[in-house]
Amino acid sequence: MTGLLIFAAAAVTGGLLGFLFGIPRVLQADGQGANESAVPRLLVNTNLEQVSDWLTKILVGIGLVEFTRIIDSSGALFTRLGAAFAPRADAAVLAGTLVVAGIVLGFLGGYVVTRTWLTHIFRKADLTAIEKVVKEEVSKRISQDGDAMRMVMQQLDSDEPVIEVNQLAEALGSASSTARAQVFQLAGTQRRTSWRTADGKPRLLRTVPVFQALTQVAPHEHRYWGELGFALAEQTPPDDKAAVDVLTVAIERRDNAGDAAGWYHYEFVRAQARLRALNGAPADAATRDLVLADARIAMSRPNIKKIIESAPPGNGRDVVGIIRSYVDERPQVRVSTKPEVD
């Protein structure tokens, strides 16, 4: 019975050491990358890992430094435990065998159990918790996207009450980037299909708050500013001064993003808005220079160049014709393929 107790005590000690050495380590990134999902990650408590790491290093360090003293102390321990097996001549040897065997077997058992069964339990618990968090987040995001889409659809419907820009911005700010992209496509399609006719102007006007909300949520996105500028310039009556300011922001955002190709309609519409803002008054030299600068950039796109060159030159309210007249007066502004930005 005494031998069994000695072996059990040694096995428990070895098992504890095996547990400390076998505790699995959780790798956790310090932060999220720019392209990672916005779903929050569950961070587990790693205090036990840290204690295990500290104790393991301490025990190994003490074992190496005090190795000789440990051997001497172990001999003294075996002699004392051997007294329980007196009067056997090999009592100390028997006690030492039980202690060493118990520690070794306990260590192996504790390490294997910790690395397999306990690790599986930890992983399963973590995955269950993470799955719960992800499901809650996905459910919340779906609800937020649905609310944002419903508000936008109401705003785009001419028969429904108007929604304030701040309300739209709050809903879109909580929505996913995918939902915002869909909203942008919906509003952009409605603007492009309604601005040419008088009957479509009310539907175009309903897109303005949507674009304004998008610019509040993502002010770095030049396309939101561009569509807002187009809508302001195309509504009845046009808000040309605001359109010039908004399109100026769109151009700055576009250039900062290095996304100039294919977006020179900003300059073309801004040139027209500058002229309409004069309300029929003759343009001064500064305005003419600004309009010509915009025309020079816009005409680097073949489709815009064709529109300007096919317009009958003249004055009055035909702003494209006025731009054509300016270009004809100063033909050097007709650059070929690449715009020259001063």
Salt bridges, closest charged atoms under 4 A:
ASP53 OD1 - ARG25 NH2 3.36
ASP53 OD2 - LYS57 NZ 3.21
GLU66 OE1 - ARG69 NH1 3.62
ASP90 OD1 - ARG88 NE 3.12
GLU131 OE2 - LYS135 NZ 3.25
GLU137 OE2 - ARG141 NH2 3.62
ASP147 OD1 - ARG150 NH2 2.15
GLU221 OE2 - ARG223 NE 3.12
GLU227 OE1 - ARG191 NE 2.57
GLU227 OE2 - ARG192 NH1 3.49
GLU234 OE1 - ARG191 NH1 2.77
ASP240 OD1 - ARG276 NH2 2.98
ASP255 OD1 - ARG254 NE 3.06
ASP259 OD2 - HIS222 NE2 2.94
GLU267 OE2 - ARG254 NH2 2.74
ASP289 OD1 - ARG330 NH1 3.20
ASP294 OD1 - ARG270 NH2 2.71
ASP294 OD2 - ARG274 NE 3.47
GLU309 OE2 - ARG334 NH1 3.49
ASP328 OD2 - ARG324 NE 2.85
ASP328 OD1 - ARG334 NH2 3.06
GLU329 OE1 - ARG288 NH2 2.47
ASP342 OD2 - ARG296 NH2 2.81
